[in-house]
């Protein structure tokens, strides 16, 4: 009985080792992509440059005189530019994170091989 259990465990262990790279670059990559898309959606919700752009001509704090409208326009314009730059930086970080998903196993394997030889 114990021999059958050990045989089954050894078979599953070997199968998992062989199947891991296949999973990492197919299903795992799909999950990583969906995670990165959710990170981008979160970043867009946090920075929201489109919302600021939509309200660029709305005066802030109810200041409807021309000075209030002028100041509000330029402040919102600076906000739109800054938030767009921040969103682009966030996009770059997420892309690097997704690329790290592909590079990490190769890097770890290369480091293990170099450490043994």
Legacy VTK file of the C-alpha trace (Angstrom):
# vtk DataFile Version 3.0
C-alpha trace
ASCII
DATASET POLYDATA
POINTS 117 float
0.000 0.000 0.000
2.753 2.452 0.973
4.622 1.617 -2.194
1.606 2.595 -4.311
1.255 5.888 -2.470
4.956 6.647 -2.867
4.791 5.718 -6.543
1.808 8.014 -7.054
3.503 10.889 -5.214
6.718 10.448 -7.206
4.785 10.359 -10.494
2.832 13.505 -9.585
6.039 15.242 -8.503
7.800 14.452 -11.767
4.723 15.446 -13.784
4.529 18.775 -11.935
8.202 19.483 -12.643
7.747 18.751 -16.347
4.402 20.583 -16.597
5.528 23.702 -14.709
7.192 25.502 -17.669
4.189 24.738 -19.853
1.825 26.173 -17.241
4.098 29.181 -16.573
4.101 30.303 -20.215
0.441 29.497 -21.031
-2.117 29.614 -18.226
0.186 31.433 -15.834
0.982 34.071 -18.470
-2.720 34.546 -19.104
-3.319 35.064 -15.381
-0.392 37.484 -15.210
-1.794 39.412 -18.179
-5.215 39.665 -16.543
-3.548 40.812 -13.316
-1.620 43.486 -15.210
-4.788 44.641 -16.983
-6.472 44.975 -13.592
-3.462 46.963 -12.351
-3.842 49.307 -15.324
-7.558 49.710 -14.624
-6.756 50.475 -11.004
-4.142 53.039 -12.035
-6.584 54.668 -14.437
-9.203 54.832 -11.692
-6.693 56.362 -9.271
-5.159 58.941 -11.615
-8.290 59.538 -13.759
-6.860 61.986 -16.312
-9.966 61.535 -18.465
-12.200 62.750 -15.674
-10.069 65.851 -15.202
-10.076 66.420 -18.964
-13.848 66.081 -19.087
-14.233 68.802 -16.456
-11.470 71.091 -17.720
-13.844 73.995 -18.456
-15.863 73.642 -15.234
-14.868 76.333 -12.741
-13.506 75.095 -9.438
-15.111 76.032 -6.108
-18.013 77.764 -7.864
-15.833 80.679 -9.032
-17.793 81.749 -12.107
-15.971 85.041 -12.733
-13.378 85.127 -15.506
-10.402 85.020 -13.133
-11.747 81.913 -11.403
-12.438 80.225 -14.735
-8.961 81.079 -16.026
-7.184 79.792 -12.918
-9.376 76.673 -12.864
-8.581 75.936 -16.512
-4.819 76.142 -16.035
-4.830 74.199 -12.766
-6.870 71.431 -14.374
-4.642 71.492 -17.450
-1.582 70.973 -15.241
-3.457 68.187 -13.429
-4.324 66.466 -16.715
-0.717 66.636 -17.904
0.699 65.412 -14.581
-1.804 62.614 -14.198
-1.274 61.476 -17.787
2.478 61.323 -17.203
1.890 59.399 -13.967
-0.398 56.966 -15.804
2.252 56.447 -18.499
4.860 55.723 -15.826
2.413 53.299 -14.185
1.881 51.648 -17.591
5.655 51.233 -17.983
5.946 49.641 -14.546
3.118 47.212 -15.331
4.710 46.272 -18.671
8.039 45.642 -16.919
6.229 43.500 -14.365
4.631 41.454 -17.140
7.969 41.036 -18.907
9.543 39.955 -15.627
7.013 37.105 -15.572
8.645 35.690 -18.710
12.258 36.467 -17.840
12.287 35.303 -14.206
12.352 31.486 -14.777
15.068 31.803 -17.435
17.126 34.047 -15.146
16.755 31.714 -12.158
17.659 28.684 -14.264
20.724 30.458 -15.663
21.848 31.464 -12.177
21.389 27.904 -10.891
23.349 26.466 -13.801
26.184 28.971 -13.321
26.335 28.344 -9.610
26.756 24.596 -10.131
29.436 24.859 -12.829
LINES 1 118
117 0 1 2 3 4 5 6 7 8 9 10 11 12 13 14 15 16 17 18 19 20 21 22 23 24 25 26 27 28 29 30 31 32 33 34 35 36 37 38 39 40 41 42 43 44 45 46 47 48 49 50 51 52 53 54 55 56 57 58 59 60 61 62 63 64 65 66 67 68 69 70 71 72 73 74 75 76 77 78 79 80 81 82 83 84 85 86 87 88 89 90 91 92 93 94 95 96 97 98 99 100 101 102 103 104 105 106 107 108 109 110 111 112 113 114 115 116
